Amino acid sequence: MNTFGVKLRLTTFGESHGEGIGGVIDGLPSGIKIDLEFIQNELNKRKPGSKFGTSRKESDTIEILSGVFDGFSTGTPIGLLIKNENQKSKDYDNIKDLFRPGHADFTYMQKFGIRDYRGGGRSSARESAIRVAGGALAQIFLNEFNISVESGIYGIGKNYGDLMKADFEFAKKSEIFSLFPNLEAEFKKEILNARNSHDSVGGSVLTIIRNPPVGLGEVLYDKFDARIGAAMMGINAVKAVEIGLGVNSSKTKGSFNNDEINKKGFISNNSGGILGGITNGDDVVIKTHFKPTPSIFLPQNTIDKFGNEVRCELRGRHDPCVAVRGSVVATAMARLIVADMMLLNASSKLENLKKIYI
Ligand SMILES: Cc1cc2nc3c(=O)[nH]c(=O)nc-3n(C[C@H](O)[C@H](O)[C@H](O)COP(=O)(O)O)c2cc1C
């Protein structure tokens, strides 16, 4: 499936080394002022080119092809396009017939019987730029309701920060979106060490949805946490997602884990803002874990498409730690989910419908 969402739907197309990547956002209400500069700024955060990411140079300039008139959304499909500018398919000639360990080469070949070896083809995270553009459009809608979404890095390799001290203002200024001023240098060192030793390193991202309305999430098979889980797991290289206390909640007692309530609201937020699959109005807290980049320059054992055992010796340009740019994609996916769930929730009560139709 290349389409995502129920009421607000994003369809994407394109490959890493094709002509370009693009998408269609359908279901965004009319009358929203579209801020192209904001969309471009969001794309610039994910853009390749820094020494902590791949050296592939792409301007990632977004073009809006349809669905916007006089600066406002028209309620019709919004067409998005980014042209690829810096494909170097020759770099991939030597791995044309073999499967990179840890990448999707093997499974795409088994499933489709066609090997687009140029930069990973459709399995490449190049596609995620369009998710970021779609997420930015969703955020412009969320701004109308004072809802925001932020992400940052809270762990690289074996270095993890204290989530209670996460500093999102610092993350905005940090080259690697570090949530901790005192750990930024350590995080950078981990990434550069991985790069210099021709290896890669994993990382973890904290995403917070601030000021979500109560009631988002469709019982029973489209729970808010289930949708968040699927959205984040759908990002390349994501291997685990946690909500609130997450994995650690299984190590606690109910007396600790339960969020007690008083007149002002929930006293703690171990639930991560979701109960019974429905948002409770507290911040939604999401942790997303990325594996190390599969493409590394150390020689590894693999097979070719004829079944011969061969050594895999890679060239090309790769992120040493995909969690860094992946954090921007995590923000985008959360934005798309919140906007979609808001549109879905609008018809959950008769009184809501009466406000429109009577
Ligand atoms: C922003 C981002 C950038 C990525 N860049 C690379 C890369 O440069 N090289 C690479 O081998 N994998 C990269 N990946 C990861 C692969 O796309 C991913 O691991 C691969 O498609 C296999 O899928 P899986 O890890 O989800 O099983 C990137 C992922 C993200 C989110």
The ligand as a MOL file (V3000), in Angstrom:
LIG
                    3D

  0  0  0     0  0            999 V3000
M  V30 BEGIN CTAB
M  V30 COUNTS 31 33 0 0 0
M  V30 BEGIN ATOM
M  V30 1 C 15.5920 9.2790 7.0510 0
M  V30 2 C 16.1220 7.9270 6.7390 0
M  V30 3 C 17.2860 7.8010 5.9770 0
M  V30 4 C 17.7900 6.5550 5.6520 0
M  V30 5 N 18.9600 6.4840 4.9390 0
M  V30 6 C 19.4960 5.2670 4.6820 0
M  V30 7 C 20.7510 5.1670 4.0070 0
M  V30 8 O 21.3930 6.1710 3.6940 0
M  V30 9 N 21.2300 3.9220 3.7360 0
M  V30 10 C 20.5670 2.7830 4.1090 0
M  V30 11 O 21.0480 1.6890 3.8620 0
M  V30 12 N 19.4010 2.8610 4.7810 0
M  V30 13 C 18.8470 4.0610 5.0630 0
M  V30 14 N 17.6600 4.1250 5.7410 0
M  V30 15 C 17.0230 2.8860 6.2040 0
M  V30 16 C 16.4900 2.0060 5.1070 0
M  V30 17 O 15.6260 2.7220 4.2390 0
M  V30 18 C 15.7640 0.8060 5.7060 0
M  V30 19 O 16.5120 0.2390 6.7250 0
M  V30 20 C 15.5160 -0.2280 4.6300 0
M  V30 21 O 14.5200 0.2490 3.7640 0
M  V30 22 C 15.0920 -1.5990 5.1940 0
M  V30 23 O 13.8900 -1.4830 5.8750 0
M  V30 24 P 13.7300 -1.8560 7.4250 0
M  V30 25 O 14.9770 -1.3960 8.1050 0
M  V30 26 O 12.5220 -1.0700 7.8490 0
M  V30 27 O 13.5460 -3.3470 7.5140 0
M  V30 28 C 17.1130 5.3790 6.0870 0
M  V30 29 C 15.9630 5.5030 6.8630 0
M  V30 30 C 15.4620 6.7480 7.1940 0
M  V30 31 C 14.2370 6.8690 8.0510 0
M  V30 END ATOM
M  V30 BEGIN BOND
M  V30 1 1 1 2
M  V30 2 1 2 3
M  V30 3 2 2 30
M  V30 4 2 3 4
M  V30 5 1 4 5
M  V30 6 1 4 28
M  V30 7 2 5 6
M  V30 8 1 6 7
M  V30 9 1 6 13
M  V30 10 2 7 8
M  V30 11 1 7 9
M  V30 12 1 9 10
M  V30 13 2 10 11
M  V30 14 1 10 12
M  V30 15 2 12 13
M  V30 16 1 13 14
M  V30 17 1 14 15
M  V30 18 1 14 28
M  V30 19 1 15 16
M  V30 20 1 16 17
M  V30 21 1 16 18
M  V30 22 1 18 19
M  V30 23 1 18 20
M  V30 24 1 20 21
M  V30 25 1 20 22
M  V30 26 1 22 23
M  V30 27 1 23 24
M  V30 28 2 24 25
M  V30 29 1 24 26
M  V30 30 1 24 27
M  V30 31 2 28 29
M  V30 32 1 29 30
M  V30 33 1 30 31
M  V30 END BOND
M  V30 END CTAB
M  END
